[in-house]
């Protein structure tokens, strides 16, 4: 993940000063343990300023509104208490070339600052610290004890100390090309390494984009550069310093990451704020998505393995109970032919009543014929009772397996992160598993959050233009089938195969042609466990003929008056590839 460097921080602050100062602080909300959002209102607009001290994604930018969940963090409560209703009057760099800014709050514009909110964008050491007028620390996002750092402890009540001073050379516009070139080539090395090592304020991403704009190789040795190479690189160096001095930036997307200097842009972005918000939101969502998908997949896999073993055991015991009548028949034969039994016999061969075929019966030599027959009768009764007990247990386990396999199909749809809706839908699956007691929720953040109306279904169109909605998880499946579906729609699902609920939307009086029905069936087959097959049976019926049994788990339904089509998932695979 590309970190916010000094240049990016200065570009973000320049935009904030131009568009958001002065602004009244209306609300403070802590999104997670690394991010807070400040609600700012100016005469013209209202927005949320994101301050993050995340080790890989520390940043300052205008962001999205926070989620509507209870804020239980102490840090945000302290900021809300001290800064509430004050005005943000200044955003000032703490010292030249340092990635620390000072957000100053006063009663009104023009007054002296009452509070300083220092935002330190320094990788693993990033922090947000609130101090009073005397620069005494009132609260900090991350307090650092003297045992953790003897160089710079950060504790409530102590004076705020600046980060340790940088020792690298200071980039200046007044430095000549010859002196600059001499400094970089004093110790031969790769161009990228020497630039970062010799001057402060540079990051790997900035240096790579600068070298790329000059048409050079970042790993090229400084000894191999020609006079023209040095001149082209120095022009890029001067462009960078001029941009910082005049606060002129060109945000945009590169093939890898972003830039605010306009070098190698493949797609421009309107503002630095939008650039940073989108980049770090997507990157963090991607991390959360991968971790959450792995967590859910592992949990499902472990639970299903145990259920498969349990079902196999029940089936094996049921197969044994199928021999119950055989034990009764053997007991009857033994009782009918008592006179043929001899003491010490380990087995006896008797003629079957019906088939008149010889039947071998194992015997316990320590028991007489009557006792052996009684043992067979008891075995017969025990197996009959076990069948009555095992059949509902097996049905319960099979229903649980079917439910979890349905969730596995939903997880398989999320093979990679594309947009924030993917993470939302995956989080809904976790919430469902928590509510069904398959996963733990130590933070208690996902219990009883309410079944919010979901609109991020997967959407498609049939050849005749009818809309098709596809559930991405069981919550969406239930909502699609029992809330969204209208009287004229058609409901599709793979027959006895776990998969998504699919809804073909039809207006009053509209009739779906065979090609539309086939398209919906193909989608139902594709978004099911039969995705990799050639074809799969798909049932369709009216939504009013789909029912949820009492006590059924999410996404589990029964239906009637269904018709069957053969869905072709390969058609959808080809179209989406």
Buried (B, 14 or more C-beta within 10 A) or exposed (E): EBBBBBBBBBBBBBBBEEBBBBBBBEBBBBBEEBBBBBBBBBEEEEBBBBBBBBBBBBBBBBBBEBEEEEBEBEBBBBBBEBBEEBBBBBBEBBEEBBBBBBBBBBEEEEEEBBBBBBBBBBEEBBBBBBBBEEEEBBBBBBBBEEEEEEEEBBEEEBEBEEBEEBEEBEBEEEBEBEEBBEBBBEEEBBBBBBBBBBBBBBBBBBBBBBBBBBEBBBEBBBEEBEEEBBEBBBBBBBBBBEBBEEEEBBBBBBEEBBBBBBBBBEEEBEBBBBBBBBBBBBBBBBBBBEEBBEBBBEBBEEBBEEBEEBBEBBBEBBEEBEEBEBBBBBBBBBBEBEEEBEEEBEEBEBEEEEEEEEBEBEBEEEEBBEEBBBBBBEBBEEBBEBBEEBEEBBEEBBBBBBBBBBBBBBBBBBEEBEEBBBBBBBBBBBBBBBBBEBBEBEEEEBEEBEBEEBEBBBEBEBEEEBBBBBBBBBBBBBBBBBEBBEEBBBBBBBBEBBBBBBBBBBEEEEEBEEEBBBBBBBBBBBBBBBBEBEBBBBBBBBBEEBEBEEEBBBBBBEBEEBEEBBBBBBBBEEEEE
